[in-house]
Amino acid sequence: MLDIVLVEPEIPHNTGAIARTCAATGARLHLIKPLGFDISDKRMKRCGLDYWFLVDISVYEDLDEFFEKNGDNNIYLATTKAPRSYTDADMSGDVALMFGKETAGLPEWLREKYRDRCIRIPMISEARSLNLSNSVAILAYEALRQQGFPGLLGTGSMAY
């Protein structure tokens, strides 16, 4: 199982696109407040188009509530400050991928607490970061690749 955890997401379009990725992959989506939008906002719903019924979504008041309900086993924190690449992480079992808010990333105390579970997406030094929804898609599909793409169709039909 794959869990995508967004800590204080701010931009509805990013969260909508991430929800669509979760819907297409069967990943669960966890949103940790405060949110920079109302999840019923039509702008956010539009980003996920007609996929919302496929999303298993949970909302938490804060990180404490998230960890109380889910624990911290097999969690990886995505951050540009991480000392290692995501390709060095073993995501072959159940895994939770945690991402910070668009303007500030994950809190420093959290990165320090889980220092050995911080991973990054390689990029040139001049780039500050990738878009949040792109980062989620990259890491989600890496985790799913390592897990053998459970429950996902590996082929399509070229028939018209």
DSSP file with accessible surface (Angstrom, degrees, kcal/mol):
  #  RESIDUE AA STRUCTURE BP1 BP2  ACC     N-H-->O    O-->H-N    N-H-->O    O-->H-N    TCO  KAPPA ALPHA  PHI   PSI    X-CA   Y-CA   Z-CA
    1    1 A M              0   0   79      0, 0.0    94,-2.1     0, 0.0     2,-0.5   0.000 360.0 360.0 360.0 145.2    0.0    0.0    0.0
    2    2 A L  E     -a   95   0A   3     24,-0.2    26,-2.5    92,-0.2     2,-0.4  -0.966 360.0-168.2-119.0 129.8    1.1    3.5   -0.8
    3    3 A D  E     -ab  96  28A  20     92,-2.3    94,-3.0    -2,-0.5     2,-0.5  -0.971   6.8-157.9-116.9 132.9    0.2    6.5    1.3
    4    4 A I  E     -ab  97  29A   1     24,-3.2    26,-3.1    -2,-0.4     2,-0.5  -0.952  11.9-166.1-109.1 124.0    0.8   10.1    0.2
    5    5 A V  E     -ab  98  30A   0     92,-3.2    94,-2.9    -2,-0.5     2,-0.6  -0.951   5.0-167.2-117.7 120.5    0.9   12.6    3.0
    6    6 A L  E     -ab  99  31A   1     24,-3.1    26,-2.7    -2,-0.5     2,-0.7  -0.935  10.2-151.6-109.7 119.0    0.7   16.3    2.4
    7    7 A V  E    S- b   0  32A   4     92,-3.1    26,-0.1    -2,-0.6    94,-0.1  -0.815  74.1 -27.0 -93.9 112.7    1.6   18.6    5.3
    8    8 A E  S    S-     0   0   56     24,-2.3    -1,-0.2    -2,-0.7    94,-0.2   0.878  79.0-160.7  53.1  51.5   -0.2   21.9    5.2
    9    9 A P        -     0   0    1      0, 0.0    27,-2.7     0, 0.0    28,-0.2  -0.324  10.8-172.3 -62.0 145.4   -0.7   22.0    1.4
   10   10 A E        +     0   0   56     25,-0.2    -2,-0.1     1,-0.1    91,-0.1   0.673  58.4  68.3-112.5 -27.1   -1.5   25.6    0.2
   11   11 A I     >  -     0   0   73      1,-0.1     4,-1.9    26,-0.1     3,-0.4  -0.882  59.9-156.2-109.6 115.8   -2.4   25.4   -3.5
   12   12 A P  H  > S+     0   0   15      0, 0.0     4,-2.8     0, 0.0     5,-0.2   0.862  93.1  56.7 -58.8 -36.9   -5.7   23.7   -4.4
   13   13 A H  H  > S+     0   0   97      1,-0.2     4,-2.2     2,-0.2     5,-0.2   0.887 107.1  49.3 -64.8 -37.2   -4.6   22.9   -8.0
   14   14 A N  H  > S+     0   0   14     -3,-0.4     4,-2.5     2,-0.2    -1,-0.2   0.951 112.8  46.4 -64.3 -46.9   -1.5   21.0   -6.7
   15   15 A T  H  X S+     0   0    0     -4,-1.9     4,-2.7     1,-0.2    -2,-0.2   0.897 111.4  52.7 -64.7 -37.2   -3.7   19.0   -4.2
   16   16 A G  H  X S+     0   0    0     -4,-2.8     4,-1.9     2,-0.2    -1,-0.2   0.926 110.8  46.4 -62.2 -43.7   -6.2   18.3   -7.0
   17   17 A A  H  X S+     0   0   35     -4,-2.2     4,-2.0     2,-0.2    -2,-0.2   0.896 112.8  50.3 -66.5 -37.8   -3.5   17.0   -9.3
   18   18 A I  H  X S+     0   0    0     -4,-2.5     4,-2.7     2,-0.2    -2,-0.2   0.908 107.4  54.0 -67.0 -39.9   -2.1   14.9   -6.5
   19   19 A A  H  X S+     0   0    1     -4,-2.7     4,-2.7     1,-0.2    -1,-0.2   0.902 107.0  51.9 -60.5 -38.2   -5.6   13.5   -5.7
   20   20 A R  H  X S+     0   0   85     -4,-1.9     4,-2.4     2,-0.2    -1,-0.2   0.913 108.5  50.1 -66.3 -40.2   -5.8   12.4   -9.3
   21   21 A T  H  X S+     0   0   28     -4,-2.0     4,-1.4     2,-0.2     6,-0.3   0.927 111.5  49.4 -61.3 -43.0   -2.4   10.6   -9.1
   22   22 A C  H  X>S+     0   0    1     -4,-2.7     4,-1.7     1,-0.2     5,-1.0   0.918 110.4  50.4 -62.2 -42.5   -3.7    8.9   -6.0
   23   23 A A  H  <5S+     0   0   12     -4,-2.7    -2,-0.2     1,-0.2    -1,-0.2   0.921 111.4  47.7 -61.4 -42.7   -6.9    7.9   -7.7
   24   24 A A  H  <5S+     0   0   57     -4,-2.4    -1,-0.2     1,-0.2    -2,-0.2   0.725 121.5  35.5 -73.0 -20.5   -5.0    6.5  -10.7
   25   25 A T  H  <5S-     0   0    9     -4,-1.4    -1,-0.2    -3,-0.3    -2,-0.2   0.513 104.9-117.2-110.7  -9.5   -2.6    4.5   -8.5
   26   26 A G  T  <5 +     0   0   48     -4,-1.7   -24,-0.2     1,-0.3    -3,-0.2   0.599  62.5 150.2  80.2  11.0   -4.8    3.4   -5.6
   27   27 A A      < -     0   0    3     -5,-1.0    29,-0.5    -6,-0.3     2,-0.3  -0.458  47.0-120.8 -75.0 148.4   -2.7    5.4   -3.2
   28   28 A R  E     -bc   3  56A  80    -26,-2.5   -24,-3.2    -2,-0.1     2,-0.5  -0.708  22.2-141.0 -87.4 144.3   -4.3    6.8   -0.1
   29   29 A L  E     -bc   4  57A   0     27,-2.9    29,-2.3    -2,-0.3     2,-0.5  -0.917  14.9-170.8-111.8 127.3   -4.2   10.6    0.4
   30   30 A H  E     -bc   5  58A   6    -26,-3.1   -24,-3.1    -2,-0.5     2,-0.5  -0.979   3.6-165.0-117.9 125.7   -3.6   12.2    3.8
   31   31 A L  E     -bc   6  59A   0     27,-2.9    29,-2.7    -2,-0.5     2,-0.5  -0.949   4.3-157.7-113.9 127.3   -4.0   15.9    4.3
   32   32 A I  E     -bc   7  60A   1    -26,-2.7   -24,-2.3    -2,-0.5    29,-0.2  -0.915  33.8 -87.7-108.9 122.6   -2.6   17.6    7.4
   33   33 A K  S    S+     0   0   72     27,-2.9    30,-0.1    -2,-0.5     2,-0.1  -0.286  94.9  65.0 -70.4 159.6   -4.1   20.9    8.4
   34   34 A P  S    S-     0   0   85      0, 0.0     2,-0.3     0, 0.0    -2,-0.1   0.409  70.5-167.2 -77.6 145.6   -4.0   23.8    8.2
   35   35 A L        -     0   0   38      2,-0.1   -25,-0.2    -2,-0.1    -2,-0.1  -0.771  25.0-135.8 -97.3 147.3   -5.0   23.6    4.5
   36   36 A G  S    S+     0   0   51    -27,-2.7     2,-0.3    -2,-0.3   -26,-0.1   0.221  87.3  23.1 -85.8  18.2   -4.6   26.7    2.3
   37   37 A F  S    S-     0   0   26    -28,-0.2     2,-0.5   -26,-0.1    -2,-0.1  -0.963  89.1 -92.2-167.1 170.0   -8.1   25.9    0.8
   38   38 A D    >   -     0   0   96     -2,-0.3     3,-2.6     1,-0.1     6,-0.2  -0.869  30.3-138.8 -96.8 127.9  -11.4   24.2    1.4
   39   39 A I  T 3  S+     0   0   53     -2,-0.5    -1,-0.1     1,-0.3     6,-0.0   0.692 104.5  57.3 -66.7 -12.3  -11.3   20.7    0.0
   40   40 A S  T 3  S+     0   0   75      4,-0.1    -1,-0.3     5,-0.0     5,-0.0   0.487  78.1 128.1 -90.7  -1.2  -14.9   21.2   -1.2
   41   41 A D    <>  -     0   0   36     -3,-2.6     4,-2.3     1,-0.1     3,-0.4  -0.286  62.8-136.0 -56.6 131.3  -13.7   24.2   -3.3
   42   42 A K  H  > S+     0   0  162      1,-0.2     4,-2.3     2,-0.2    -1,-0.1   0.819 102.5  59.8 -64.0 -28.6  -14.8   23.8   -6.9
   43   43 A R  H  > S+     0   0  115      2,-0.2     4,-1.1     1,-0.2    -1,-0.2   0.911 109.3  43.0 -65.4 -39.9  -11.4   24.9   -8.2
   44   44 A M  H  > S+     0   0    0     -3,-0.4     4,-1.1    -6,-0.2     3,-0.4   0.921 112.9  51.7 -71.4 -42.7   -9.7   22.0   -6.4
   45   45 A K  H >X S+     0   0   85     -4,-2.3     3,-0.6     1,-0.2     4,-0.5   0.897 104.5  58.2 -59.9 -38.3  -12.4   19.5   -7.4
   46   46 A R  H >< S+     0   0  146     -4,-2.3     3,-0.9     1,-0.2    -1,-0.2   0.859  99.1  58.9 -61.6 -35.5  -12.0   20.6  -11.0
   47   47 A C  H 3< S+     0   0   29     -4,-1.1    -1,-0.2    -3,-0.4    -2,-0.2   0.848 109.4  43.1 -63.3 -34.5   -8.3   19.7  -10.9
   48   48 A G  H X< S-     0   0    1     -4,-1.1     3,-2.2    -3,-0.6    -1,-0.3   0.476  94.3-168.8 -88.6  -2.2   -9.2   16.1  -10.0
   49   49 A L  G X<  -     0   0   97     -3,-0.9     3,-0.5    -4,-0.5    -1,-0.2  -0.207  65.1 -19.1  49.0-126.6  -12.0   16.1  -12.6
   50   50 A D  G 3  S+     0   0  116      1,-0.2     3,-0.3    -3,-0.1    -1,-0.3   0.123 117.8  89.8 -99.3  25.3  -14.2   13.1  -12.2
   51   51 A Y  G X   +     0   0   69     -3,-2.2     3,-2.1    -6,-0.2     4,-0.4   0.513  52.8  97.7 -96.5  -5.7  -11.7   11.0  -10.2
   52   52 A W  G X  S+     0   0   42     -3,-0.5     3,-1.7     1,-0.3    -1,-0.2   0.838  75.8  61.9 -57.9 -33.7  -12.6   12.2   -6.7
   53   53 A F  G 3  S+     0   0  170     -3,-0.3    -1,-0.3     1,-0.3    -2,-0.1   0.721 101.9  54.8 -67.1 -14.9  -14.8    9.1   -6.0
   54   54 A L  G <  S+     0   0   87     -3,-2.1     2,-0.5    -4,-0.1    -1,-0.3   0.491  88.0  98.6 -91.9  -5.8  -11.7    7.0   -6.4
   55   55 A V    <   -     0   0   18     -3,-1.7     2,-0.9    -4,-0.4   -27,-0.1  -0.757  59.9-154.1 -94.6 124.8   -9.7    8.8   -3.8
   56   56 A D  E     +c   28   0A  87     -2,-0.5   -27,-2.9   -29,-0.5     2,-0.4  -0.851  32.1 179.6 -90.5 104.3   -9.4    7.4   -0.2
   57   57 A I  E     -c   29   0A  55     -2,-0.9     2,-0.4   -29,-0.2   -27,-0.2  -0.910  18.6-175.9-120.1 136.8   -8.8   10.7    1.6
   58   58 A S  E     -c   30   0A  41    -29,-2.3   -27,-2.9    -2,-0.4     2,-0.4  -0.985  10.3-155.0-127.6 142.6   -8.2   11.4    5.3
   59   59 A V  E     -c   31   0A  54     -2,-0.4     2,-0.3   -29,-0.2   -27,-0.2  -0.959   9.8-166.2-120.7 135.6   -7.8   14.9    6.9
   60   60 A Y  E     -c   32   0A  11    -29,-2.7   -27,-2.9    -2,-0.4     3,-0.1  -0.915  26.1-134.5-121.7 148.8   -6.0   15.4   10.2
   61   61 A E  S    S-     0   0  113     -2,-0.3     2,-0.3   -29,-0.2    -1,-0.1   0.821  84.5 -22.0 -69.3 -32.5   -5.9   18.4   12.5
   62   62 A D  S  > S-     0   0   72      1,-0.1     4,-1.9   -30,-0.1    -1,-0.2  -0.957  74.7 -83.1-164.8 177.5   -2.1   18.3   12.9
   63   63 A L  H  > S+     0   0   17     -2,-0.3     4,-2.8     1,-0.2     5,-0.3   0.856 121.0  60.3 -63.0 -36.7    0.9   16.0   12.6
   64   64 A D  H  > S+     0   0  103      1,-0.2     4,-2.6     2,-0.2    -1,-0.2   0.929 105.7  47.1 -57.3 -46.4    0.4   14.6   16.1
   65   65 A E  H  > S+     0   0   39      2,-0.2     4,-2.1     1,-0.2    -1,-0.2   0.919 111.2  52.2 -62.9 -41.5   -3.0   13.3   15.0
   66   66 A F  H  X S+     0   0    4     -4,-1.9     4,-2.1     1,-0.2     5,-0.3   0.954 113.1  43.0 -58.3 -50.4   -1.6   11.8   11.8
   67   67 A F  H  X S+     0   0   31     -4,-2.8     4,-2.5     1,-0.2    -1,-0.2   0.872 110.9  55.9 -67.6 -35.0    1.2   10.0   13.7
   68   68 A E  H  < S+     0   0  157     -4,-2.6    -1,-0.2    -5,-0.3    -2,-0.2   0.908 117.0  35.9 -60.4 -40.6   -1.2    8.8   16.5
   69   69 A K  H  < S+     0   0  136     -4,-2.1    -2,-0.2    -5,-0.2    -1,-0.2   0.745 133.8  23.0 -86.2 -24.4   -3.5    7.2   13.9
   70   70 A N  H  < S-     0   0   71     -4,-2.1     3,-0.3    -5,-0.2    -3,-0.2   0.543  89.2-144.1-121.3 -13.9   -0.9    5.9   11.4
   71   71 A G     <  -     0   0   36     -4,-2.5    -1,-0.2    -5,-0.3    -2,-0.1  -0.193  29.0 -92.8  71.7-170.6    2.4    5.5   13.3
   72   72 A D  S >  S+     0   0   53     -4,-0.1     3,-1.0     3,-0.0    -1,-0.2   0.188  70.9 134.9-131.0  18.2    5.7    6.3   11.6
   73   73 A N  T 3  S+     0   0  130     -3,-0.3    23,-0.1     1,-0.2     0, 0.0  -0.449  79.2   1.0 -67.7 139.8    6.8    3.0   10.2
   74   74 A N  T 3  S+     0   0   99      1,-0.2    22,-2.3    -2,-0.1     2,-0.4   0.821  91.5 150.4  54.3  38.3    8.1    3.0    6.6
   75   75 A I  E <   -d   96   0A   2     -3,-1.0     2,-0.4    20,-0.2    22,-0.2  -0.828  27.1-166.3-102.0 138.5    7.7    6.7    6.2
   76   76 A Y  E     -d   97   0A  30     20,-2.8    22,-3.2    -2,-0.4     2,-0.6  -0.984  11.2-144.3-122.1 138.9    9.9    8.8    3.9
   77   77 A L  E     -de  98 118A   0     40,-2.5    42,-2.9    -2,-0.4     2,-0.6  -0.908  10.4-144.1-105.9 121.5   10.1   12.5    3.9
   78   78 A A  E     +de  99 119A  18     20,-3.0    22,-0.5    -2,-0.6     2,-0.3  -0.765  37.3 148.1 -86.4 121.0   10.6   14.3    0.6
   79   79 A T    >   -     0   0   18     40,-2.6     3,-1.5    -2,-0.6    -2,-0.0  -0.982  54.2-134.0-154.3 142.3   12.8   17.3    0.9
   80   80 A T  T 3  S+     0   0   51     -2,-0.3    40,-0.1     1,-0.3    -1,-0.1   0.652 108.1  62.8 -67.8 -14.1   15.3   19.2   -1.2
   81   81 A K  T 3  S+     0   0  129     38,-0.1    -1,-0.3    -3,-0.0    39,-0.1   0.431  76.7 122.2 -90.0  -0.8   17.5   19.3    1.9
   82   82 A A    <   -     0   0    8     -3,-1.5    37,-0.1    37,-0.2    34,-0.1  -0.309  62.0-138.4 -66.0 146.4   17.9   15.5    2.1
   83   83 A P  S    S+     0   0  100      0, 0.0     2,-0.3     0, 0.0    -1,-0.1   0.531  81.2  45.3 -81.6  -6.9   21.4   14.0    2.0
   84   84 A R  S    S-     0   0   75     34,-0.4    36,-1.8    38,-0.0     2,-0.1  -0.965  81.8-106.3-140.4 159.5   20.4   11.1   -0.3
   85   85 A S  B >   -f  120   0B  21     -2,-0.3     3,-1.9    34,-0.2     4,-0.2  -0.407  29.8-118.5 -78.5 153.9   18.4   10.4   -3.5
   86   86 A Y  G >  S+     0   0   44     34,-2.2     3,-1.6     1,-0.3    -1,-0.1   0.772 111.3  70.8 -61.8 -23.2   15.0    8.7   -3.5
   87   87 A T  G 3  S+     0   0   79     33,-0.3    -1,-0.3     1,-0.3    34,-0.1   0.682  91.9  58.5 -71.1 -13.1   16.7    5.9   -5.6
   88   88 A D  G <  S+     0   0  102     -3,-1.9     2,-0.3     2,-0.1    -1,-0.3   0.474  88.2  96.7 -89.6  -4.6   18.6    4.9   -2.4
   89   89 A A  S <  S-     0   0    3     -3,-1.6     2,-1.0    -4,-0.2    28,-0.0  -0.696  73.3-132.6 -91.9 138.8   15.4    4.2   -0.5
   90   90 A D        +     0   0  107     -2,-0.3     3,-0.2     1,-0.1    -2,-0.1  -0.788  38.4 158.3 -88.7 102.4   13.8    0.8   -0.1
   91   91 A M        +     0   0    1     -2,-1.0    -1,-0.1     1,-0.1    56,-0.1  -0.046  32.4 118.4-112.4  28.9   10.1    1.4   -0.9
   92   92 A S  S    S+     0   0   62     54,-0.1    -1,-0.1     2,-0.1     2,-0.1   0.670  72.7  43.0 -75.6 -15.4    9.4   -2.2   -1.8
   93   93 A G  S    S-     0   0   39      1,-0.2    54,-0.1    -3,-0.2     2,-0.0  -0.345 117.2 -40.5-109.8-165.0    6.8   -2.7    1.0
   94   94 A D  S    S+     0   0   99     -2,-0.1     2,-0.3   -92,-0.1    -1,-0.2  -0.389  72.5 177.2 -57.8 134.6    4.0   -0.5    2.4
   95   95 A V  E     -a    2   0A   4    -94,-2.1   -92,-2.3    -4,-0.1     2,-0.5  -0.993  29.2-149.1-146.4 147.6    5.3    3.0    2.4
   96   96 A A  E     -ad   3  75A  11    -22,-2.3   -20,-2.8    -2,-0.3     2,-0.5  -0.983  13.3-157.5-116.1 130.1    4.1    6.5    3.3
   97   97 A L  E     -ad   4  76A   2    -94,-3.0   -92,-3.2    -2,-0.5     2,-0.4  -0.945  10.6-158.6-109.1 121.7    5.7    9.4    1.4
   98   98 A M  E     -ad   5  77A   0    -22,-3.2   -20,-3.0    -2,-0.5     2,-0.4  -0.866   9.4-175.2-108.4 135.2    5.4   12.8    3.2
   99   99 A F  E     -ad   6  78A   5    -94,-2.9   -92,-3.1    -2,-0.4   -20,-0.1  -0.965  15.6-134.1-129.2 143.9    5.6   16.2    1.4
  100  100 A G        -     0   0    9    -22,-0.5     6,-0.3    -2,-0.4   -92,-0.1  -0.296  40.0 -71.0 -90.6 176.5    5.7   19.7    2.9
  101  101 A K  B >>  -G  105   0C  60      4,-1.1     4,-2.9   -94,-0.1     3,-0.6  -0.252  46.7-110.7 -69.1 155.7    3.8   22.8    1.9
  102  102 A E  T 34 S+     0   0   41      1,-0.2    -1,-0.1     2,-0.2    -2,-0.1   0.826 111.3  42.7 -58.2 -38.2    4.7   24.5   -1.3
  103  103 A T  T 34 S+     0   0  111      1,-0.1    -1,-0.2     2,-0.1    -2,-0.0   0.700 132.7  12.0 -87.0 -18.8    6.3   27.7    0.2
  104  104 A A  T <4 S-     0   0   60     -3,-0.6    -2,-0.2     1,-0.2    -1,-0.1   0.500  85.0-144.1-137.3  -8.9    8.3   26.2    3.0
  105  105 A G  B  <  -G  101   0C  32     -4,-2.9    -4,-1.1   -98,-0.1    -1,-0.2  -0.348  58.4 -17.4  72.5-156.5    8.6   22.4    2.7
  106  106 A L  S    S-     0   0    2     -6,-0.3    -6,-0.1   -28,-0.2     5,-0.1  -0.571  81.7 -93.8 -84.3 149.0    8.6   20.2    5.8
  107  107 A P     >  -     0   0   40      0, 0.0     4,-2.1     0, 0.0     3,-0.4  -0.266  30.3-123.0 -61.7 146.2    9.3   21.7    9.3
  108  108 A E  H  > S+     0   0  128      1,-0.2     4,-2.6     2,-0.2     5,-0.2   0.893 110.0  56.9 -59.0 -41.3   12.9   21.5   10.4
  109  109 A W  H  > S+     0   0  133      1,-0.2     4,-2.2     2,-0.2    -1,-0.2   0.880 108.3  48.1 -60.5 -35.8   12.1   19.6   13.6
  110  110 A L  H  > S+     0   0    0     -3,-0.4     4,-2.1     2,-0.2    -1,-0.2   0.922 110.9  49.8 -71.0 -42.4   10.4   16.9   11.5
  111  111 A R  H  < S+     0   0   37     -4,-2.1    -2,-0.2     1,-0.2     6,-0.2   0.890 113.2  47.5 -62.6 -38.6   13.3   16.6    9.1
  112  112 A E  H >< S+     0   0   94     -4,-2.6     3,-1.2     1,-0.2    -2,-0.2   0.915 109.9  51.6 -68.7 -42.6   15.7   16.3   12.0
  113  113 A K  H 3< S+     0   0  131     -4,-2.2     3,-0.2     1,-0.3    -2,-0.2   0.879 122.9  30.8 -61.5 -38.8   13.6   13.7   13.8
  114  114 A Y  T >< S+     0   0    8     -4,-2.1     3,-2.5     1,-0.2    -1,-0.3  -0.158  77.4 140.3-112.3  37.6   13.5   11.5   10.7
  115  115 A R  G X  S+     0   0  141     -3,-1.2     3,-1.4     1,-0.3    -1,-0.2   0.860  71.1  53.7 -49.9 -41.6   16.8   12.5    9.2
  116  116 A D  G 3  S+     0   0  113      1,-0.3    -1,-0.3    -3,-0.2    -2,-0.1   0.576 108.5  51.2 -75.7  -5.7   17.6    9.0    8.1
  117  117 A R  G <  S+     0   0   63     -3,-2.5   -40,-2.5    -6,-0.2     2,-0.4   0.207  81.2 114.7-114.0  12.9   14.3    8.8    6.2
  118  118 A C  E <   +e   77   0A   6     -3,-1.4   -34,-0.4    -4,-0.2     2,-0.3  -0.732  41.6 178.1 -86.3 131.3   14.7   12.1    4.2
  119  119 A I  E     -e   78   0A   0    -42,-2.9   -40,-2.6    -2,-0.4     2,-0.3  -0.920   9.7-159.1-131.5 156.7   15.0   11.6    0.5
  120  120 A R  B     -f   85   0B  68    -36,-1.8   -34,-2.2    -2,-0.3   -33,-0.3  -0.930  21.8-121.5-134.9 159.9   15.4   14.0   -2.4
  121  121 A I        -     0   0   20     -2,-0.3     9,-0.1   -36,-0.2   -36,-0.0  -0.893  42.3-116.4 -96.6 121.3   14.8   14.2   -6.2
  122  122 A P        +     0   0   76      0, 0.0     2,-0.3     0, 0.0   -42,-0.0  -0.308  49.8 150.1 -61.1 140.4   18.1   15.0   -7.9
  123  123 A M        -     0   0   51      4,-0.1     7,-0.0     5,-0.0    -3,-0.0  -0.959  50.5 -70.7-159.0 169.1   18.2   18.3   -9.8
  124  124 A I    >   -     0   0  115     -2,-0.3     3,-1.3     1,-0.1     0, 0.0  -0.262  45.4-115.4 -66.8 155.4   20.6   21.0  -10.8
  125  125 A S  T 3  S+     0   0  111      1,-0.3    -1,-0.1     3,-0.0     0, 0.0   0.775 111.9  60.0 -65.8 -26.5   21.9   23.3   -8.0
  126  126 A E  T 3  S+     0   0  150      2,-0.0     2,-0.4     0, 0.0    -1,-0.3   0.688  87.6  87.7 -76.4 -16.9   20.2   26.4   -9.5
  127  127 A A    <   -     0   0   43     -3,-1.3     3,-0.1     1,-0.2    -4,-0.1  -0.705  62.3-159.8 -86.2 129.5   16.8   24.9   -9.2
  128  128 A R        -     0   0  207     -2,-0.4     2,-0.3     1,-0.3    -1,-0.2   0.928  63.3 -46.2 -72.5 -46.7   15.0   25.5   -5.9
  129  129 A S        -     0   0   56    -50,-0.0    -1,-0.3   -49,-0.0     2,-0.2  -0.979  53.3 -97.1-171.9 170.4   12.5   22.6   -6.3
  130  130 A L        -     0   0   68     -2,-0.3     2,-0.0     1,-0.1    -9,-0.0  -0.572  56.9 -80.3 -91.7 165.1   10.0   20.9   -8.5
  131  131 A N     >  -     0   0   68     -2,-0.2     4,-2.4     1,-0.1     5,-0.2  -0.366  43.2-120.2 -61.3 142.5    6.3   21.5   -8.4
  132  132 A L  H  > S+     0   0   18      1,-0.2     4,-2.5     2,-0.2     5,-0.2   0.905 111.4  50.0 -56.2 -46.3    4.7   19.6   -5.5
  133  133 A S  H  > S+     0   0   17      1,-0.2     4,-2.1     2,-0.2    -1,-0.2   0.885 111.1  49.9 -66.1 -33.5    2.4   17.5   -7.7
  134  134 A N  H  > S+     0   0   89      2,-0.2     4,-2.5     1,-0.2    -1,-0.2   0.913 110.1  50.8 -67.4 -41.6    5.3   16.5  -10.0
  135  135 A S  H  X S+     0   0   18     -4,-2.4     4,-2.3     1,-0.2     5,-0.3   0.920 109.7  50.2 -61.7 -43.5    7.4   15.5   -7.0
  136  136 A V  H  X S+     0   0    0     -4,-2.5     4,-2.9     1,-0.2     5,-0.3   0.937 110.9  49.4 -60.7 -45.4    4.5   13.3   -5.7
  137  137 A A  H  X S+     0   0   30     -4,-2.1     4,-2.4    -5,-0.2     5,-0.2   0.925 110.7  49.8 -62.2 -43.6    4.1   11.6   -9.0
  138  138 A I  H  X S+     0   0   60     -4,-2.5     4,-1.7     1,-0.2    -1,-0.2   0.957 117.5  38.8 -60.1 -51.4    7.8   10.9   -9.4
  139  139 A L  H  X S+     0   0    1     -4,-2.3     4,-2.5     2,-0.2     5,-0.2   0.881 113.8  54.9 -71.7 -35.5    8.2    9.4   -5.9
  140  140 A A  H  X S+     0   0    0     -4,-2.9     4,-2.7    -5,-0.3    -1,-0.2   0.947 110.4  45.5 -62.1 -46.3    4.8    7.6   -6.0
  141  141 A Y  H  X S+     0   0  100     -4,-2.4     4,-2.4    -5,-0.3    -1,-0.2   0.838 110.4  54.1 -71.4 -27.6    5.7    5.8   -9.2
  142  142 A E  H  X S+     0   0   24     -4,-1.7     4,-2.5    -5,-0.2    -1,-0.2   0.941 110.8  46.2 -66.9 -44.8    9.1    4.9   -7.9
  143  143 A A  H  X S+     0   0    0     -4,-2.5     4,-1.6     1,-0.2    -2,-0.2   0.944 114.3  47.8 -60.9 -45.3    7.5    3.3   -4.9
  144  144 A L  H  <>S+     0   0    5     -4,-2.7     5,-3.6     2,-0.2     4,-0.4   0.880 109.5  53.3 -65.0 -36.4    5.0    1.5   -7.0
  145  145 A R  H ><5S+     0   0  133     -4,-2.4     3,-1.5     1,-0.2    -1,-0.2   0.948 109.0  48.9 -62.1 -45.6    7.8    0.3   -9.4
  146  146 A Q  H 3<5S+     0   0   45     -4,-2.5    -1,-0.2     1,-0.3    -2,-0.2   0.813 111.5  50.5 -64.9 -26.7    9.7   -1.2   -6.5
  147  147 A Q  T 3<5S-     0   0   36     -4,-1.6    -1,-0.3    -5,-0.2    -2,-0.2   0.445 121.6-106.8 -88.8  -1.8    6.4   -2.9   -5.3
  148  148 A G  T < 5 -     0   0   56     -3,-1.5    -3,-0.2    -4,-0.4     3,-0.2   0.746  57.8 -78.1  83.0  23.6    5.8   -4.3   -8.7
  149  149 A F    > < -     0   0   84     -5,-3.6     3,-1.9     1,-0.2    -1,-0.2   0.932  62.4-147.5  50.4  57.4    2.9   -2.0   -9.6
  150  150 A P  T 3  S-     0   0   69      0, 0.0    -1,-0.2     0, 0.0     3,-0.1  -0.286  72.6  -2.6 -61.6 128.2    0.4   -3.9   -7.4
  151  151 A G  T 3  S+     0   0   87      1,-0.2     2,-0.3    -3,-0.2    -2,-0.1   0.483 104.9 120.6  74.6   2.7   -3.2   -3.7   -8.8
  152  152 A L    <   -     0   0   44     -3,-1.9     2,-0.4    -4,-0.1    -1,-0.2  -0.774  68.8-112.9-103.1 146.8   -2.2   -1.5  -11.7
  153  153 A L        -     0   0  167     -2,-0.3     3,-0.0     1,-0.1    -4,-0.0  -0.592  23.2-167.5 -74.2 129.1   -2.6   -2.3  -15.4
  154  154 A G        +     0   0   79     -2,-0.4     2,-0.3     2,-0.0    -1,-0.1   0.577  69.0  38.7 -93.5 -11.5    0.8   -2.7  -17.1
  155  155 A T        -     0   0  124      2,-0.0     2,-0.2     0, 0.0    -1,-0.0  -0.939  64.0-158.2-136.7 158.9   -0.5   -2.6  -20.6
  156  156 A G        -     0   0   76     -2,-0.3     2,-0.5    -3,-0.0    -2,-0.0  -0.614  27.4-100.1-122.0-174.0   -3.1   -0.8  -22.6
  157  157 A S        -     0   0   99     -2,-0.2    -2,-0.0     2,-0.1     0, 0.0  -0.949  13.1-162.2-116.1 130.6   -5.0   -1.5  -25.8
  158  158 A M        +     0   0  157     -2,-0.5    -1,-0.1     2,-0.1     2,-0.1   0.390  56.0 120.1 -87.7   3.5   -4.0    0.1  -29.1
  159  159 A A              0   0   79      1,-0.1    -2,-0.1     0, 0.0     0, 0.0  -0.404 360.0 360.0 -68.4 143.9   -7.4   -0.7  -30.6
  160  160 A Y              0   0  256     -2,-0.1    -1,-0.1     0, 0.0    -2,-0.1  -0.452 360.0 360.0-107.0 360.0   -9.5    2.3  -31.7
